[in-house]
Amino acid sequence: MTRNGDFAPIESYGVIGDGESAALVAADGTIDWWAAPAIDSAPVFAALLDPGEGGRFLLEPAVPYTATRRYLPGTNVLETTFRTASGSVRVIDSVNQALSGPLPWSELARDIQPVDGRVPMRWEVTAGTRFGACRPWARLGDVPLLHAGDLLIAIISKRTGVLRPGLGSFSGEFVATAGTDPLLALVAAAGAPLVIPSADEVRRRRDATVAAWQDWSRTVPYHGPDRELVLRSALALKLLTYAPTGAMAAAATTSLPERVGGGKNYDYRYGWIRDTSFVLDSFIQLGLTQEVQGTLAWMLGCIAQTAPDIHPFYGLRGHLAEAAETELRLRGYRDSSPCRGGNRAVDQPQWGNYGDLLECVWLAVDRAGAHLDAGSADLLASLGNRVCDIWTEPDCGIWELTELRHNTFSKVGCWVALDRLIRLADRGQVSGRDADRWQAEKTAIRDWINQHCWSAKRHSYVAAAGSGELDAALLLLARTGFLSGSDQRFQDTVAAIRDELADGPWLYRRSGAQDEEGAFVACSFWLVDALVRSGQVKRARELWRELTARASDLGLFAEEIDPESGAFLGNIPQGLSHLALINAAVLLADAGD
């Protein structure tokens, strides 16, 4: 791997985590991101965005080397093997879980396992400014400590040389030889004291963490084509699930650019209703019904705070996210600025969220056997009546545009919301008192879309009423049930989107996006879905093979990709990309030969 001015390629990163915090490890073994104690915390390592001030955890041979890596099978634990002229060594990176239940601190472990020969190693732990909020400092006493604002970090070091303190760092050198067992680990807590574990305790927890991930992986019942790739996507989604609440972070990072040097650099470490609904859809498709309970409860609990309005996203602890979007004092990935904390889309009107939520609830009832409590049933009925009142109004749409307009896919989302609510009423899960109203408005929405959002000139549904633009989200029209896959209007829409928005196998998400961002990975897998539903299974399989061949060597995807170079763009790992992959895989498996 070659760094570009100290920046590693986005596709070079593997992600490790424990369901609360997450870290990114580059192909050269450097940890350039660690958000602890939670995935949405200000990171103590953020060299991903600022190699000078962000902080990092370097661990590598002190002589020329090559590196290969893999996840330990069925886990989110990463193994990197360094080979030098004088020997080789493995490094096992994990964010550890407790032997039973969650840890009261965050624990990042780097287990160094010499394989053969003698390998000179060097390491350095440098705390970052945590988005410019503090000046870290180091203290070498009986335990080496780093202080970064309210975050206290202890370094557990075994056979890794003499520790050299710096202003906000520790470093060392040692020789890894067969038969020794060096280890470096960090334990961190915010605003709380630390009880320092031993190296043996850290290793036992690492072993337990491997076992826990593998136990979970065995519960994934998918046995269709490309199982390992589908399992990797499921593991990525599980890692993005904030275990204390069941919230699903859209991604593990903030501010990675949608185009290098551009300004579309957003914070995705929140629980988007849209993305969370899609993730639950994919978990239900995989048969992971146990995962549905906590996440669905988190989603309904969040919405209850703002009902009958739905915010696009909420905080991972179930709180309302702040509306303020701040510019972080960081250089930005390859000088792509500004870096952002928060996301101004928090209070945008996005009517499609109603459909996303009700679709998710319906699938939980229909396929996972969920039963709604009285409070949730009343909440959903009130949301249905809200849809009846607002669907005629413009919104910002699925792509969070700043312009208010009558977005076609948002109208479809309103149709979906009422359709699923009627189904829930038919099942006795919600009161059918207002079902006649829901049915009348559902019919009115369909008629309005067909009258105002179909373009005879484009032979396609368009992005918004009166617009000539195309929207890749409309590839989901058949998945929603608004149209059948055999409907000629759907097939014409798929063809129009493919003609205008495709660059090789990849799709841009809307007209004009080519000028400001990369191709959108999820949309490309949505095309697989659309082709299967329109009866073009052979073409769908060909496209699947082309798309999956561009996954990283670890099987991960970011939000976007440069179709020409294959370089990843945007935040990583991106939940929407991986859930779209899962849903496409399940559909292809069901389609048979």
Residue pairs with C-beta under 8 A, 6 or more apart in sequence:
1 8
1 9
1 12
1 26
1 27
1 28
1 67
3 28
4 334
5 51
5 334
6 47
6 51
7 48
7 51
7 333
7 334
8 26
8 27
8 28
8 30
8 32
8 48
9 567
9 568
10 256
10 333
10 558
10 567
10 568
10 569
10 570
10 572
11 552
11 556
11 558
11 566
11 567
11 568
12 26
12 27
12 28
12 552
13 24
13 25
13 26
13 27
13 32
13 33
13 48
13 552
13 556
13 572
14 24
14 25
14 27
14 69
14 71
14 78
14 93
14 552
14 554
14 556
15 22
15 23
15 24
15 25
15 76
15 236
15 239
15 252
15 556
15 572
15 573
16 22
16 23
16 25
16 76
16 77
16 78
16 93
16 94
16 95
16 239
17 23
17 39
17 76
17 95
17 239
17 240
17 252
18 95
18 96
18 97
18 102
18 103
18 106
18 107
18 209
18 243
19 97
19 102
19 238
19 239
19 241
19 242
19 243
20 37
20 38
20 39
20 102
20 106
20 242
20 243
20 244
21 34
21 35
21 36
21 37
21 38
21 39
21 41
21 95
21 106
22 33
22 34
22 35
22 39
22 95
22 239
22 240
22 252
23 31
23 33
23 34
23 35
23 45
23 93
23 95
23 108
24 31
24 32
24 33
24 34
24 48
24 252
24 253
24 572
25 31
25 32
25 78
25 80
25 93
26 32
27 67
27 69
27 80
27 553
28 60
28 67
29 58
29 59
29 60
29 67
29 80
29 82
29 91
30 47
30 56
30 57
30 58
30 59
30 60
31 45
31 56
31 57
31 59
31 93
31 108
32 45
32 46
32 47
32 48
32 54
32 56
33 43
33 45
33 46
33 47
33 48
33 252
33 253
34 43
34 44
34 45
34 57
34 108
35 41
35 42
35 43
35 44
35 252
35 269
36 43
36 44
36 106
36 108
36 151
36 188
36 190
37 105
37 106
37 151
37 188
37 189
37 190
38 242
38 316
39 240
39 242
39 249
39 252
39 269
39 316
40 249
40 269
40 270
40 315
40 316
41 190
42 130
42 131
42 133
42 149
42 341
43 54
43 55
43 128
43 130
43 131
44 55
44 127
44 128
44 130
44 136
44 146
44 148
44 151
44 153
44 188
45 54
45 55
45 56
45 57
45 127
45 128
46 54
46 55
46 128
46 130
46 131
46 330
47 54
47 55
47 56
47 128
48 54
48 253
48 256
48 333
49 254
49 255
49 256
49 328
49 330
49 331
49 332
49 333
49 339
50 128
50 330
50 331
50 332
50 339
51 331
52 331
53 128
53 129
53 132
53 329
53 330
53 331
54 128
54 129
54 330
55 126
55 127
55 128
55 129
55 136
55 148
55 168
56 124
56 126
56 128
57 108
57 110
57 123
57 124
57 125
57 126
57 186
58 122
58 123
58 124
58 125
58 126
59 91
59 110
59 112
59 121
59 122
59 123
59 184
60 82
60 121
60 122
60 123
61 82
61 84
61 89
61 119
61 120
61 121
61 122
62 120
62 121
62 122
62 173
63 84
63 85
63 86
63 119
63 120
64 84
64 85
65 82
65 83
65 84
66 82
66 83
67 80
67 81
67 82
67 83
68 80
68 81
68 83
69 78
69 79
69 80
69 81
69 553
69 554
70 78
70 79
70 554
71 77
71 78
71 79
71 232
71 235
71 554
71 555
72 78
72 79
72 92
72 210
72 213
73 214
74 213
74 214
74 216
74 217
74 218
74 231
74 235
75 209
75 210
75 213
75 214
75 217
75 235
76 94
76 95
76 213
76 235
76 236
76 238
76 239
77 92
77 93
77 94
77 206
77 209
77 210
77 213
78 92
78 93
78 94
78 554
79 90
79 91
79 92
79 93
80 90
80 91
80 93
81 88
81 89
81 90
81 91
81 115
82 88
82 89
82 90
82 91
82 119
84 117
84 119
86 117
86 118
86 119
86 120
87 114
87 115
87 116
87 117
87 118
87 119
87 176
87 177
87 178
88 114
88 115
88 116
88 117
88 119
89 112
89 113
89 114
89 115
89 119
89 121
89 176
90 112
90 113
90 114
90 115
91 110
91 111
91 112
91 113
92 109
92 110
92 111
92 113
92 206
93 108
93 109
93 110
94 108
94 109
94 111
94 206
94 209
94 210
95 106
95 107
95 108
95 109
95 209
96 103
96 107
96 108
96 109
96 202
96 205
96 206
96 208
96 209
97 103
97 205
97 208
97 209
97 212
98 205
98 208
99 204
99 205
99 208
102 243
102 244
103 205
104 189
104 192
105 187
105 188
105 189
105 192
105 194
106 186
106 187
106 188
106 189
107 185
107 186
107 187
107 188
107 197
107 202
107 205
108 185
108 186
108 187
108 188
109 183
109 184
109 185
109 202
109 203
109 205
109 206
110 183
110 184
110 185
111 183
111 203
111 206
112 121
112 160
112 176
112 181
112 182
112 183
112 184
113 181
114 176
114 177
114 178
114 179
114 180
114 182
115 178
116 178
117 177
117 178
118 175
118 176
118 177
119 175
119 176
119 177
120 173
120 174
120 175
120 176
121 160
121 173
121 174
121 175
121 176
121 182
122 171
122 172
122 173
123 160
123 171
123 172
123 173
123 184
124 169
124 170
124 171
124 172
125 146
125 155
125 169
125 170
125 171
125 184
125 186
126 166
126 168
126 169
127 136
127 138
127 146
127 147
127 148
127 153
127 168
127 169
128 136
128 148
129 135
129 136
129 148
129 329
130 136
130 148
130 149
130 151
131 328
131 329
131 330
131 341
132 328
132 329
132 330
133 149
134 148
134 149
135 168
136 146
136 147
136 148
136 167
136 168
136 169
137 146
137 147
137 167
137 168
138 144
138 145
138 146
138 147
138 165
138 166
138 167
138 168
138 169
138 170
139 145
139 146
139 147
139 165
140 163
140 165
140 170
143 154
143 155
143 196
144 154
144 155
144 157
144 163
144 165
144 170
145 152
145 153
145 154
145 155
146 152
146 153
146 154
146 155
146 168
146 169
146 170
147 153
148 168
150 190
150 191
151 188
151 189
151 190
152 188
152 189
152 190
152 192
152 193
152 194
153 186
153 187
153 188
154 186
154 187
154 188
154 194
154 196
155 163
155 170
155 184
155 185
155 186
156 183
156 184
156 185
156 186
156 187
156 196
156 197
156 198
156 199
156 202
157 163
157 172
157 183
157 184
158 181
158 182
158 183
158 184
158 199
159 174
159 180
159 181
159 182
159 183
160 172
160 174
160 182
160 183
160 184
161 172
161 173
161 174
162 172
163 170
163 171
163 172
164 170
164 171
164 172
174 182
176 182
183 199
183 202
183 203
185 197
185 199
185 202
187 194
187 196
187 197
188 194
197 205
213 235
216 238
217 231
217 234
217 235
219 288
219 290
220 230
220 231
220 234
220 286
220 287
220 288
221 286
221 287
221 288
222 230
222 231
222 234
222 286
222 287
222 582
222 585
222 586
222 589
224 230
224 585
224 586
224 588
224 589
225 585
225 588
225 589
226 548
226 585
228 555
229 548
229 551
229 555
229 581
229 585
230 286
230 581
230 582
230 585
232 554
232 555
232 556
233 555
233 578
233 579
233 581
233 582
234 282
234 283
234 286
234 288
234 578
234 582
236 556
236 573
236 575
236 578
237 248
237 279
237 282
237 283
237 575
237 578
237 579
237 582
238 291
239 252
239 573
240 248
240 249
240 250
240 251
240 252
240 573
240 575
241 247
241 248
241 249
241 291
241 295
242 248
242 249
242 271
242 316
242 317
244 317
245 294
245 298
245 316
245 317
245 318
246 293
246 294
246 295
246 296
246 297
246 298
247 271
247 276
247 295
247 298
247 314
247 315
247 316
247 317
247 318
248 271
248 272
248 275
248 276
248 279
248 295
248 575
249 268
249 269
249 270
249 271
249 316
249 575
250 268
250 269
250 270
250 271
250 272
250 275
250 313
250 571
250 574
250 575
250 576
251 268
251 269
251 559
251 570
251 571
251 572
251 573
251 574
251 575
252 269
252 571
252 572
252 573
253 268
253 269
253 571
253 572
254 265
254 266
254 267
254 268
254 269
254 328
254 339
254 340
254 341
254 571
255 265
255 266
255 267
255 328
255 330
255 332
255 333
255 336
255 338
255 339
255 340
255 571
256 265
256 333
256 336
256 558
256 559
256 569
256 570
256 571
256 572
257 264
257 265
257 332
257 333
257 334
257 336
257 569
257 570
258 264
258 265
258 516
258 517
258 518
258 559
258 560
258 569
258 570
259 336
259 516
259 517
259 518
259 569
260 333
260 334
260 336
260 569
261 334
261 335
261 336
262 336
262 516
262 517
263 336
263 337
263 338
264 516
264 517
265 332
265 333
265 336
265 337
265 338
265 339
265 340
266 340
266 343
266 571
267 325
267 340
267 341
267 342
267 343
268 343
268 559
268 571
268 574
269 316
270 313
270 314
270 315
270 316
270 321
270 343
270 346
271 298
271 299
271 302
271 313
271 314
271 315
271 316
272 312
272 313
273 299
273 302
273 303
273 310
273 311
273 312
273 313
273 314
273 353
273 356
273 357
274 312
274 350
274 352
274 353
274 356
274 398
275 575
275 576
275 579
276 295
276 298
276 299
276 360
277 299
277 356
277 357
277 359
277 360
278 356
278 575
278 576
278 579
278 580
278 583
279 295
279 575
279 579
280 291
280 292
280 295
280 296
280 360
280 363
280 364
281 359
281 360
281 363
281 579
281 583
282 579
282 582
282 583
282 586
283 289
283 291
283 292
283 295
284 292
284 363
284 364
284 367
284 368
285 582
285 583
285 586
286 582
286 586
289 367
289 368
289 369
292 364
292 368
292 370
293 370
296 360
296 361
296 364
296 370
298 318
299 357
299 360
300 376
300 379
301 318
302 311
302 314
302 318
302 320
303 310
303 357
303 379
303 383
304 375
304 379
305 314
305 320
306 320
307 379
307 382
307 383
307 386
308 382
308 383
308 385
308 386
309 386
310 350
310 353
310 354
310 357
310 383
311 320
311 321
311 346
311 347
312 345
312 346
312 348
312 350
312 353
312 400
313 321
313 343
313 345
313 346
314 320
314 321
315 321
321 342
321 343
321 346
322 342
322 346
323 342
323 344
323 346
323 347
324 342
324 344
325 340
325 341
325 342
325 343
325 344
326 340
326 341
326 342
327 338
327 339
327 340
327 341
328 338
328 339
328 340
328 341
330 337
330 339
331 337
331 339
332 338
332 339
345 396
345 400
348 395
348 396
348 400
349 390
349 393
349 394
349 395
349 396
349 404
350 395
350 396
350 397
350 398
350 400
350 410
351 387
351 390
351 391
351 393
351 395
351 407
351 410
351 411
351 413
351 414
352 395
352 397
352 398
352 407
352 409
352 410
352 412
352 413
352 414
353 413
354 383
354 386
354 387
354 413
354 414
354 417
355 412
355 413
355 414
355 415
355 416
355 417
355 420
355 480
356 413
356 416
357 383
357 417
358 380
358 383
358 384
358 416
358 417
358 418
358 420
358 421
358 424
359 416
359 417
359 420
359 480
361 370
361 372
361 376
361 380
361 420
361 424
362 420
362 423
362 424
364 370
365 371
365 372
365 424
365 427
365 429
366 423
366 427
371 429
372 380
372 424
372 429
372 430
377 424
377 429
377 430
377 431
378 430
378 431
380 421
380 424
380 430
381 421
381 430
381 431
381 433
381 434
383 417
383 421
384 417
384 418
384 421
384 434
384 438
385 434
385 437
387 414
387 417
387 418
387 441
388 418
388 437
388 438
388 441
390 414
391 411
391 414
391 441
391 445
392 448
394 404
394 405
394 406
394 407
395 404
395 405
395 407
395 410
396 402
396 403
396 404
396 407
397 405
397 407
397 409
397 410
397 463
397 464
398 407
398 409
398 410
398 471
398 473
399 471
399 473
399 509
399 510
405 464
405 465
405 467
406 452
406 453
406 464
406 465
406 466
407 463
407 464
407 471
408 449
408 453
408 461
408 462
408 463
408 464
408 465
408 471
408 474
409 463
409 471
409 473
409 474
409 476
411 445
411 448
411 449
411 453
412 449
412 474
412 477
412 480
412 482
414 445
415 442
415 445
415 446
415 449
415 480
415 482
416 480
416 481
416 482
418 438
418 439
418 441
418 442
418 445
419 442
419 481
421 430
421 435
421 438
422 435
422 438
422 439
422 442
424 430
425 431
425 432
425 435
425 438
426 432
446 482
449 461
449 482
452 465
452 466
453 461
453 462
453 464
453 465
454 460
454 461
454 462
454 489
455 461
455 462
455 468
457 468
458 468
458 470
458 496
459 492
459 495
459 496
460 470
460 474
460 492
460 493
460 495
460 496
460 497
461 474
461 477
461 489
461 493
462 468
462 469
462 470
462 471
463 469
463 470
463 471
463 474
463 510
463 511
464 471
468 511
469 510
469 511
469 512
470 496
470 497
470 500
470 501
470 510
470 511
471 497
471 509
471 510
471 511
472 497
472 501
472 507
472 508
472 509
472 510
472 520
472 523
472 526
472 527
473 509
473 523
473 526
474 493
474 497
475 493
475 494
475 497
475 523
475 526
475 527
475 529
475 530
476 526
476 529
476 530
477 483
477 490
477 493
478 484
478 485
478 487
478 490
478 529
478 530
478 533
478 534
479 529
479 530
479 533
483 489
483 490
484 490
484 533
485 491
485 530
485 532
485 533
485 534
485 535
486 534
486 535
490 530
490 533
490 534
491 534
494 527
494 530
494 531
494 534
497 507
497 527
498 507
498 527
500 511
501 507
501 508
501 509
501 510
501 511
501 513
501 523
502 527
503 514
503 519
503 563
503 564
504 546
504 563
505 524
505 543
505 546
505 547
505 550
506 519
506 521
506 524
506 547
506 561
506 563
507 519
507 520
507 523
507 524
507 526
507 527
508 514
508 517
508 519
508 520
508 523
509 520
509 523
513 520
517 560
517 569
517 570
518 560
518 561
518 562
518 563
518 569
518 570
519 560
519 561
519 562
519 563
520 559
520 560
521 547
521 557
521 558
521 559
521 560
521 561
521 574
521 576
521 577
521 580
522 574
522 576
522 577
522 579
522 580
523 580
524 543
524 547
524 580
525 547
525 577
525 580
525 581
525 583
525 584
526 580
526 584
527 543
528 540
528 543
528 544
528 547
528 584
528 587
528 588
529 540
529 580
529 583
529 584
529 587
531 537
531 539
531 540
531 543
532 540
532 584
532 587
532 588
532 591
533 587
537 588
537 591
540 584
540 588
540 591
541 588
544 584
544 585
544 588
547 581
548 581
550 561
550 566
551 557
552 568
556 572
556 573
556 578
557 568
557 572
557 573
557 574
557 577
557 578
557 581
558 568
558 569
558 570
558 571
558 572
558 573
558 574
558 577
559 569
559 570
559 571
559 572
559 574
559 576
559 577
560 568
560 569
560 570
561 567
561 568
561 569
562 568
562 569
